[in-house]
Amino acid sequence: MPADQGPLRRGMLSLEELSRAVSEGEIDTVVLAFTDMQGRLQGKRLSAEFFLDEVAEHYSEGCNYLLAVDVDMNTVDGYAMSSR
């Protein structure tokens, strides 16, 4: 790895590396995810081509409701977006 590229974290790809891996058929799916307040992985699974063509430049949306529910998917009090 060139010195000016800096250290990359294991499993992290640049968009150029991802694009190359997609075009070579090595990667076909991208998981766009985050952890919620209970540590569960929430997000979307996207085709890698769609991610590169649309999401990488224009972003993606997610429901803020997922940030205000407990493990049983009941709303948690104290959040304006989910409180009654």
DSSP file (Angstrom, degrees, kcal/mol; ACC not computed):
  #  RESIDUE AA STRUCTURE BP1 BP2  ACC     N-H-->O    O-->H-N    N-H-->O    O-->H-N    TCO  KAPPA ALPHA  PHI   PSI    X-CA   Y-CA   Z-CA
    1    1 A M              0   0    0      0, 0.0     5,-0.1     0, 0.0     0, 0.0   0.000 360.0 360.0 360.0 131.4    0.0    0.0    0.0
    2    2 A P    >>  -     0   0    0      0, 0.0     3,-1.3     0, 0.0     4,-0.6  -0.305 360.0-124.0 -61.7 146.0    1.4    3.4   -0.9
    3    3 A A  G >4 S+     0   0    0      1,-0.3     3,-0.8     2,-0.2     0, 0.0   0.824 109.0  57.4 -62.0 -33.0    2.5    5.6    2.1
    4    4 A D  G 34 S+     0   0    0      1,-0.2    -1,-0.3     2,-0.1     0, 0.0   0.610  93.7  68.4 -77.5  -9.5    0.2    8.5    1.0
    5    5 A Q  G <4 S-     0   0    0     -3,-1.3    -1,-0.2     1,-0.1    -2,-0.2   0.770  95.5-146.1 -77.8 -25.0   -2.9    6.3    1.0
    6    6 A G    <<  -     0   0    0     -3,-0.8     2,-0.2    -4,-0.6    -1,-0.1   0.053  34.9 -45.9  78.7 166.2   -2.8    5.9    4.8
    7    7 A P        -     0   0    0      0, 0.0     2,-0.4     0, 0.0    -4,-0.0  -0.502  55.1-153.1 -73.5 134.3   -3.8    2.9    6.8
    8    8 A L        -     0   0    0     -2,-0.2     2,-0.2     4,-0.0     3,-0.1  -0.830  18.8-116.4-103.3 145.9   -7.1    1.3    5.9
    9    9 A R    >   -     0   0    0     -2,-0.4     3,-2.2     1,-0.1    -1,-0.0  -0.555  42.9 -90.6 -78.5 146.0   -9.2   -0.6    8.3
   10   10 A R  T 3  S+     0   0    0      1,-0.3    -1,-0.1    -2,-0.2     3,-0.1  -0.299 113.6  17.3 -55.4 132.2   -9.7   -4.3    7.7
   11   11 A G  T 3  S+     0   0    0      1,-0.3     2,-0.4    -3,-0.1    -1,-0.3   0.366  95.7 123.2  86.6  -5.0  -12.8   -4.9    5.5
   12   12 A M    <   -     0   0    0     -3,-2.2     2,-0.4     0, 0.0    -1,-0.3  -0.753  39.8-170.3 -93.4 135.6  -13.0   -1.2    4.4
   13   13 A L        -     0   0    0     -2,-0.4     2,-0.1    -3,-0.1    -4,-0.0  -0.942  19.9-128.4-122.1 144.7  -13.0   -0.5    0.7
   14   14 A S     >  -     0   0    0     -2,-0.4     4,-2.6     1,-0.1     5,-0.2  -0.428  36.5-105.7 -76.0 165.7  -12.7    2.7   -1.2
   15   15 A L  H  > S+     0   0    0      1,-0.2     4,-2.7     2,-0.2     5,-0.2   0.868 123.7  53.3 -61.7 -34.7  -15.4    3.4   -3.8
   16   16 A E  H  > S+     0   0    0      2,-0.2     4,-2.2     1,-0.2    -1,-0.2   0.917 110.1  46.4 -66.3 -42.5  -12.8    2.7   -6.5
   17   17 A E  H  > S+     0   0    0      2,-0.2     4,-2.4     1,-0.2    -2,-0.2   0.905 114.0  48.6 -65.9 -41.1  -12.0   -0.7   -4.9
   18   18 A L  H  X S+     0   0    0     -4,-2.6     4,-2.5     2,-0.2     5,-0.2   0.930 110.3  51.3 -63.5 -45.2  -15.7   -1.5   -4.5
   19   19 A S  H  X S+     0   0    0     -4,-2.7     4,-2.5     1,-0.2    -2,-0.2   0.905 111.1  47.8 -59.0 -43.3  -16.4   -0.6   -8.1
   20   20 A R  H  X S+     0   0    0     -4,-2.2     4,-1.8     2,-0.2    -1,-0.2   0.930 111.9  49.3 -63.4 -45.7  -13.6   -2.8   -9.3
   21   21 A A  H  <>S+     0   0    0     -4,-2.4     5,-2.5     1,-0.2     6,-1.1   0.861 112.3  49.0 -64.2 -35.6  -14.7   -5.7   -7.2
   22   22 A V  H ><5S+     0   0    0     -4,-2.5     3,-1.5     4,-0.2    -1,-0.2   0.935 110.7  49.0 -67.8 -46.6  -18.3   -5.3   -8.5
   23   23 A S  H 3<5S+     0   0    0     -4,-2.5    -2,-0.2     1,-0.3    -1,-0.2   0.800 111.1  50.9 -65.4 -26.9  -17.2   -5.1  -12.1
   24   24 A E  T 3<5S-     0   0    0     -4,-1.8    -1,-0.3    -5,-0.2    -2,-0.2   0.419 116.7-115.1 -88.6   1.2  -15.1   -8.3  -11.6
   25   25 A G  T < 5S+     0   0    0     -3,-1.5    -3,-0.2     2,-0.2    -2,-0.1   0.621  83.9 118.8  78.6  12.8  -18.1  -10.1  -10.1
   26   26 A E  S   <S+     0   0    0     -5,-2.5     2,-0.4    -6,-0.2    -4,-0.2   0.808  76.4  33.9 -79.9 -30.5  -16.5  -10.4   -6.6
   27   27 A I        +     0   0    0     -6,-1.1    -2,-0.2    -9,-0.2    -1,-0.2  -0.990  52.0 160.9-128.9 132.6  -19.2   -8.4   -4.8
   28   28 A D        +     0   0    0     -2,-0.4    20,-2.0     1,-0.2     2,-0.4   0.472  65.1  49.1-124.4  -8.4  -22.9   -8.2   -5.7
   29   29 A T  E     -A   47   0A   0     18,-0.3     2,-0.4    19,-0.1    18,-0.2  -0.991  56.0-162.4-138.1 141.6  -24.4   -6.9   -2.4
   30   30 A V  E     -A   46   0A   0     16,-2.8    16,-3.1    -2,-0.4     2,-0.6  -0.985  12.8-147.7-120.6 133.0  -23.8   -4.0   -0.1
   31   31 A V  E     -A   45   0A   0     -2,-0.4     2,-0.7    14,-0.2    14,-0.2  -0.905   9.0-167.1-100.9 119.1  -25.2   -3.8    3.4
   32   32 A L  E     +A   44   0A   0     12,-2.8    12,-2.6    -2,-0.6     2,-0.3  -0.907  34.1 144.4-105.1 104.9  -25.9   -0.3    4.5
   33   33 A A  E     -A   43   0A   0     -2,-0.7     2,-0.3    10,-0.2    10,-0.2  -0.906  33.3-172.8-145.9 164.1  -26.5   -0.6    8.3
   34   34 A F  E     -A   42   0A   0      8,-2.5     8,-3.2    -2,-0.3     2,-0.4  -0.928  34.2-103.8-146.5 167.2  -26.1    0.9   11.7
   35   35 A T  E     -A   41   0A   0     -2,-0.3     6,-0.2     6,-0.2     2,-0.0  -0.820  30.8-142.4 -98.3 140.4  -26.7   -0.3   15.2
   36   36 A D    >   -     0   0    0      4,-2.4     3,-1.9    -2,-0.4    31,-0.1  -0.165  42.3 -79.6 -85.7-172.3  -29.8    0.8   17.1
   37   37 A M  T 3  S+     0   0    0      1,-0.3    30,-0.1    32,-0.2    33,-0.1   0.707 132.5  50.7 -66.2 -19.4  -29.9    1.6   20.9
   38   38 A Q  T 3  S-     0   0    0     31,-0.2    -1,-0.3     2,-0.1     3,-0.1   0.370 120.6-106.8 -97.1   4.0  -30.2   -2.1   21.7
   39   39 A G  S <  S+     0   0    0     -3,-1.9     2,-0.2     1,-0.3    -2,-0.1   0.563  71.7 143.7  84.2   9.1  -27.2   -3.0   19.6
   40   40 A R        -     0   0    0      1,-0.1    -4,-2.4    -5,-0.0     2,-0.5  -0.582  55.9-114.2 -81.1 144.3  -29.2   -4.6   16.8
   41   41 A L  E     +A   35   0A   0     -2,-0.2     2,-0.4    -6,-0.2    -6,-0.2  -0.682  39.8 179.8 -78.7 123.4  -28.1   -4.2   13.2
   42   42 A Q  E     +A   34   0A   0     -8,-3.2    -8,-2.5    -2,-0.5     2,-0.3  -0.948  27.7  75.9-122.6 143.6  -30.7   -2.1   11.3
   43   43 A G  E     -A   33   0A   0     -2,-0.4     2,-0.3   -10,-0.2   -10,-0.2  -0.997  66.5 -59.9 159.5-150.3  -30.5   -1.1    7.7
   44   44 A K  E     -A   32   0A   0    -12,-2.6   -12,-2.8    -2,-0.3     2,-0.5  -0.959  22.8-139.1-136.3 147.8  -30.8   -2.2    4.1
   45   45 A R  E     -A   31   0A   0     -2,-0.3     2,-0.3   -14,-0.2   -14,-0.2  -0.956  33.5-177.6-105.8 126.1  -29.3   -4.7    1.8
   46   46 A L  E     -A   30   0A   0    -16,-3.1   -16,-2.8    -2,-0.5     2,-0.2  -0.864  34.5-100.7-123.5 152.6  -28.7   -3.2   -1.7
   47   47 A S  E  >  -A   29   0A   0     -2,-0.3     4,-2.5   -18,-0.2   -18,-0.3  -0.528  35.4-126.9 -66.0 142.1  -27.4   -4.5   -5.0
   48   48 A A  H  > S+     0   0    0    -20,-2.0     4,-2.4     1,-0.2     5,-0.2   0.871 108.9  54.1 -61.7 -37.1  -23.8   -3.3   -5.3
   49   49 A E  H  > S+     0   0    0    -21,-0.3     4,-2.7     2,-0.2    -1,-0.2   0.918 109.2  47.4 -64.5 -42.9  -24.5   -1.7   -8.7
   50   50 A F  H  >>S+     0   0    0      2,-0.2     4,-2.8     1,-0.2     5,-1.1   0.914 110.5  53.2 -63.1 -42.5  -27.4    0.3   -7.3
   51   51 A F  I  <>S+     0   0    0     -4,-2.5     5,-3.0     1,-0.2     6,-0.3   0.940 114.0  41.8 -57.2 -48.1  -25.3    1.4   -4.3
   52   52 A L  I  <5S+     0   0    0     -4,-2.4    -2,-0.2     1,-0.2    -1,-0.2   0.895 119.5  43.6 -67.7 -40.0  -22.5    2.6   -6.7
   53   53 A D  I  <5S+     0   0    0     -4,-2.7    -2,-0.2    -5,-0.2    -1,-0.2   0.834 135.5   2.4 -76.0 -33.1  -24.9    4.3   -9.2
   54   54 A E  I  X5S+     0   0    0     -4,-2.8     4,-2.4    -5,-0.2     3,-0.3   0.781 124.8  46.7-121.9 -53.3  -27.3    6.0   -6.7
   55   55 A V  I  ><S+     0   0    0     -5,-1.1     4,-2.5     1,-0.2    -3,-0.2   0.882 101.9  60.8 -73.3 -41.2  -26.6    5.7   -3.0
   56   56 A A  H  4<S+     0   0    0     -5,-3.0    -1,-0.2    -6,-0.2    -4,-0.1   0.853 121.4  25.3 -57.6 -35.5  -22.9    6.5   -2.9
   57   57 A E  H  4 S+     0   0    0     -6,-0.3    -1,-0.2    -3,-0.3    -2,-0.2   0.818 133.8  33.0 -96.3 -35.9  -23.5    9.9   -4.3
   58   58 A H  H  < S-     0   0    0     -4,-2.4    -3,-0.2     1,-0.2    -2,-0.2   0.440  99.1-135.2-106.6  -1.1  -27.1   10.7   -3.4
   59   59 A Y     <  -     0   0    0     -4,-2.5     2,-0.3    -5,-0.2    -1,-0.2  -0.007  15.4-100.8  74.1 179.7  -27.3    8.9    0.0
   60   60 A S        -     0   0    0     -4,-0.1     2,-0.3    -5,-0.0     0, 0.0  -0.895  23.7-126.7-135.1 163.4  -30.1    6.7    1.4
   61   61 A E        -     0   0    0     -2,-0.3     2,-0.3     2,-0.0    -2,-0.0  -0.812  19.8-174.8-113.3 154.7  -33.0    7.1    3.8
   62   62 A G        -     0   0    0     -2,-0.3     2,-0.5   -18,-0.0   -18,-0.0  -0.977  34.0-100.4-143.6 157.0  -34.0    5.2    6.8
   63   63 A C    >   -     0   0    0     -2,-0.3     3,-1.5     1,-0.2     4,-0.2  -0.662  19.0-151.8 -81.7 122.3  -36.9    5.4    9.2
   64   64 A N  G >  S+     0   0    0     -2,-0.5     3,-1.8     1,-0.3     4,-0.3   0.698  89.6  79.6 -66.4 -16.9  -36.1    7.2   12.4
   65   65 A Y  G >  S+     0   0    0      1,-0.3     3,-1.9     2,-0.2    -1,-0.3   0.840  80.7  66.5 -56.0 -34.4  -38.7    5.0   14.1
   66   66 A L  G <  S+     0   0    0     -3,-1.5     3,-0.5     1,-0.3    -1,-0.3   0.706  95.5  57.1 -63.5 -18.5  -36.1    2.3   14.2
   67   67 A L  G <  S+     0   0    0     -3,-1.8    -1,-0.3    -4,-0.2    -2,-0.2   0.536 106.4  49.0 -87.1  -6.5  -34.1    4.4   16.7
   68   68 A A  S <  S+     0   0    0     -3,-1.9     8,-2.4    -4,-0.3     2,-0.3   0.001  90.2  89.8-126.7  29.7  -37.0    4.7   19.2
   69   69 A V  B     -B   75   0B   0     -3,-0.5     6,-0.2     6,-0.3   -31,-0.2  -0.927  64.5-129.9-124.6 153.0  -38.2    1.1   19.7
   70   70 A D    >   -     0   0    0      4,-2.7     3,-2.2    -2,-0.3    -2,-0.1  -0.167  46.9 -79.3 -87.3-172.1  -37.2   -1.6   22.1
   71   71 A V  T 3  S+     0   0    0      1,-0.3    -1,-0.1     2,-0.1    -2,-0.0   0.710 133.5  52.2 -65.2 -19.3  -36.3   -5.2   21.3
   72   72 A D  T 3  S-     0   0    0      2,-0.1    -1,-0.3     3,-0.0     3,-0.1   0.286 119.9-110.2 -95.9   9.4  -40.0   -6.1   21.0
   73   73 A M  S <  S+     0   0    0     -3,-2.2     2,-0.4     1,-0.3    -2,-0.1   0.733  72.6 141.6  66.2  25.9  -40.5   -3.2   18.6
   74   74 A N        -     0   0    0      1,-0.1    -4,-2.7     0, 0.0    -1,-0.3  -0.786  59.5-103.4 -92.3 141.4  -42.6   -1.2   21.1
   75   75 A T  B     -B   69   0B   0     -2,-0.4     2,-0.4    -6,-0.2    -6,-0.3  -0.355  30.9-131.2 -66.1 144.3  -42.0    2.6   21.2
   76   76 A V    >   -     0   0    0     -8,-2.4     3,-0.7     1,-0.0     6,-0.2  -0.825  22.8-118.7 -97.2 131.0  -39.8    3.9   24.0
   77   77 A D  T 3  S+     0   0    0     -2,-0.4     3,-0.1     1,-0.2    -1,-0.0  -0.282  89.1  50.0 -65.6 153.0  -41.2    6.9   25.9
   78   78 A G  T 3  S+     0   0    0      1,-0.2     2,-0.5     2,-0.0    -1,-0.2   0.416  79.7 105.6 101.5   0.2  -39.2   10.1   25.9
   79   79 A Y    X>  -     0   0    0     -3,-0.7     4,-2.4     1,-0.1     3,-1.7  -0.961  61.5-146.0-115.7 124.7  -38.6   10.6   22.2
   80   80 A A  T 34 S+     0   0    0     -2,-0.5    -1,-0.1     1,-0.3    -2,-0.0   0.827  98.5  57.9 -56.9 -34.3  -40.7   13.2   20.4
   81   81 A M  T 34 S+     0   0    0      1,-0.2    -1,-0.3   -17,-0.1   -13,-0.1   0.690 122.5  22.1 -73.1 -16.2  -40.7   11.1   17.2
   82   82 A S  T <4 S+     0   0    0     -3,-1.7    -2,-0.2    -6,-0.2    -1,-0.2   0.512  95.7 104.3-127.9  -8.4  -42.4    8.2   19.0
   83   83 A S     <        0   0    0     -4,-2.4    -6,-0.1     1,-0.1    -7,-0.0  -0.461 360.0 360.0 -79.5 150.2  -44.1    9.5   22.1
   84   84 A R              0   0    0     -2,-0.1    -1,-0.1     0, 0.0    -4,-0.1   0.437 360.0 360.0 -92.8 360.0  -47.9    9.9   22.1
